[in-house]
Amino acid sequence: HLDHGTTQEACEAAIAAGFSSIMFDGSHLPFRENLTITRHLVALAHSKGISVEAELGTIAGSEDGIVNSEVIYADPEECYTLVTETQVDCLAAALGSTHGLYKGKARLGFTEMKAIAERVKVPLVLHGGTGIADEDMRRAIACGTAKINVNTENMYAWCQQVKAIFAADTGHDVNDPRKVITQGLQPVREMIARRMALFGSQQRY
């Protein structure tokens, strides 16, 4: 999966390389330009059996070197128009989540989320899942969210484990990056297992 492909060229390259799914993030573009590029990419991707995710609104925080200081909620009518005119497979509608670690409590727009889900009839995607309370995750799923991106907490768990290994300084394998990397993976596995249980995605293929 190509996450946050911000240019048409990057998405076309991923399609040519055989990615099974791509995300075109045209949220930084004027609406009509976002729609036009998304429609082109959907046609190209679908001809090769590749699914496409689009984005509307602005998700605050930092992702892949792109920094947004504010949240701009996706407009339900624009969401409907984009999905209808492009036939995109799923939609990341910005509704209050943030990339990275939260400062305070995440406040998701559940009313807007439900309204958009009822209008677009495609699965919604929630970016910036780290730090969102479990009950809010369940509520988002009930409102039509079918894909939740969680990454920061995995990276944080890995870093904390590796920091602890170096702080202990036992001399055992600390000079072998391959083994340190492997030891850092266990808390990530545990985090993913907890998230899969919460999302109801265990044993589903």
C-alpha positions in Angstrom: 0.0 0.0 0.0 1.2 3.5 -0.9 0.2 5.8 2.0 -0.2 9.5 1.4 0.9 9.7 -2.2 0.8 13.4 -2.6 1.4 13.6 -6.4 -0.1 12.0 -9.4 3.4 10.9 -10.5 4.1 9.1 -7.2 0.8 7.2 -7.4 1.3 6.3 -11.1 4.8 4.9 -10.2 3.3 2.8 -7.4 0.6 1.4 -9.8 3.3 0.6 -12.3 5.4 -1.1 -9.6 2.5 -3.4 -8.8 1.3 -2.1 -5.5 -2.0 -3.7 -4.5 -3.5 -0.4 -3.2 -2.6 3.3 -3.2 -3.7 6.4 -1.4 -3.8 9.7 -3.3 -3.7 12.5 -0.8 -4.9 15.5 -2.7 -6.3 17.2 0.4 -3.8 20.1 -0.1 -5.2 20.8 -3.5 -8.3 22.7 -4.6 -11.3 20.4 -4.5 -11.8 20.1 -8.3 -8.1 19.4 -8.9 -8.1 16.7 -6.2 -11.2 15.2 -7.8 -9.8 15.3 -11.3 -6.5 13.6 -10.4 -8.3 11.1 -8.2 -10.6 10.1 -11.0 -7.6 9.6 -13.4 -5.8 7.4 -10.8 -8.9 5.4 -10.1 -9.4 4.6 -13.7 -5.7 3.6 -14.1 -5.6 1.6 -10.9 -8.9 -0.2 -11.4 -7.7 -1.4 -14.9 -4.9 -3.3 -13.0 -7.1 -4.5 -10.1 -5.6 -2.0 -7.7 -7.8 -0.2 -5.1 -7.6 3.5 -4.4 -8.1 5.6 -1.2 -8.7 9.4 -1.4 -8.6 12.1 1.2 -10.6 15.3 1.9 -10.2 17.8 4.7 -7.0 18.4 6.6 -5.5 16.1 9.3 -3.3 18.0 11.6 0.2 16.9 12.6 3.2 15.6 10.7 3.2 12.7 8.2 5.9 11.9 5.7 7.5 15.3 6.1 4.2 17.2 5.6 3.2 19.4 8.5 -0.4 20.7 9.0 -1.0 22.9 12.0 -4.8 22.8 11.9 -7.7 20.4 11.4 -10.1 21.2 8.6 -13.2 18.9 8.6 -14.1 17.3 5.4 -17.3 18.6 3.9 -20.0 15.9 3.5 -21.2 17.2 0.1 -17.7 17.3 -1.3 -17.2 13.8 0.0 -20.3 12.6 -1.8 -19.3 14.4 -5.0 -15.7 13.0 -4.9 -16.8 9.4 -4.3 -19.7 9.6 -6.9 -17.6 11.1 -9.7 -14.4 9.1 -9.1 -15.7 5.7 -7.9 -12.9 5.6 -5.4 -12.8 2.5 -3.1 -12.5 4.2 0.3 -12.3 7.7 1.7 -10.1 9.3 4.4 -12.4 12.1 5.5 -10.6 14.4 8.0 -12.8 14.6 11.1 -10.6 15.7 14.0 -7.8 13.1 14.2 -4.1 14.1 14.2 -0.9 12.5 12.9 1.6 11.8 15.7 1.1 12.1 19.4 -1.9 14.0 20.8 -1.6 16.9 23.1 -4.8 16.3 25.1 -7.8 14.3 24.1 -8.7 13.6 20.5 -12.1 15.0 19.6 -13.6 13.3 16.6 -16.6 14.6 14.7 -18.9 11.5 15.0 -21.9 13.3 13.8 -20.1 14.3 10.6 -18.6 10.9 10.3 -21.9 9.2 10.4 -23.5 11.6 7.9 -20.6 11.1 5.5 -20.7 7.4 5.8 -24.4 7.4 5.0 -23.9 9.6 1.9 -20.8 8.0 0.3 -21.6 4.3 0.8 -17.8 3.4 0.7 -15.7 2.5 3.7 -14.2 5.4 5.7 -10.6 5.6 6.7 -9.3 7.1 10.0 -5.8 8.4 9.9 -3.9 9.4 13.1 -5.2 6.5 15.2 -2.5 6.8 17.9 -3.9 8.3 21.1 -7.6 7.9 20.3 -9.5 6.4 23.2 -10.7 2.8 22.7 -14.3 3.8 23.1 -13.9 6.4 20.4 -12.3 3.8 18.1 -15.4 1.5 18.6 -17.7 4.4 18.0 -15.8 5.3 14.8 -16.1 1.7 13.6 -19.9 1.8 14.3 -20.1 5.0 12.3 -18.7 3.4 9.1 -14.9 3.5 9.6 -13.4 0.3 8.2 -9.7 1.1 8.1 -7.7 2.7 10.9 -4.1 3.8 10.5 -2.0 3.4 13.6 1.7 4.0 13.4 3.2 6.4 15.9 2.4 4.2 18.9 4.2 1.3 17.2 7.3 3.4 16.5 7.2 4.8 20.1 6.9 1.3 21.6 9.9 0.1 19.5 12.0 3.1 20.5 11.2 2.7 24.2 12.2 -0.9 24.1 15.5 -0.2 22.3 16.3 2.7 24.7 15.8 0.3 27.6 18.1 -2.2 26.1 20.9 0.4 25.7 20.2 1.8 29.1 20.7 -1.6 30.7 24.1 -1.8 28.9 24.5 -5.5 29.7 27.0 -5.8 26.8 24.8 -8.6 25.4 24.3 -8.0 21.7 24.0 -4.2 22.1 26.6 -3.8 19.4 24.7 -5.9 16.9 22.0 -3.8 15.3 20.2 -6.8 13.8 19.6 -8.3 17.2 18.6 -5.0 18.8 16.1 -4.3 16.0 14.6 -7.8 16.6 14.3 -7.2 20.4 12.5 -4.0 19.7 9.8 -5.8 17.6 8.1 -7.6 20.5 6.3 -4.7 22.0 5.2 -3.7 18.5 3.7 -7.2 18.0 1.9 -6.9 21.3 0.5 -3.4 20.4 -0.7 -4.7 17.0 -2.4 -7.7 18.6 -4.2 -5.4 21.1 -5.4 -3.1 18.2 -6.6 -6.1 16.1 -8.6 -7.3 19.1 -10.1 -3.8 19.6 -10.9 -3.4 15.9 -12.4 -6.8 15.5 -10.0 -7.7 12.7 -8.5 -10.9 14.2 -8.9 -14.0 12.0 -10.2 -12.0 9.1 -8.4 -12.3 5.8 
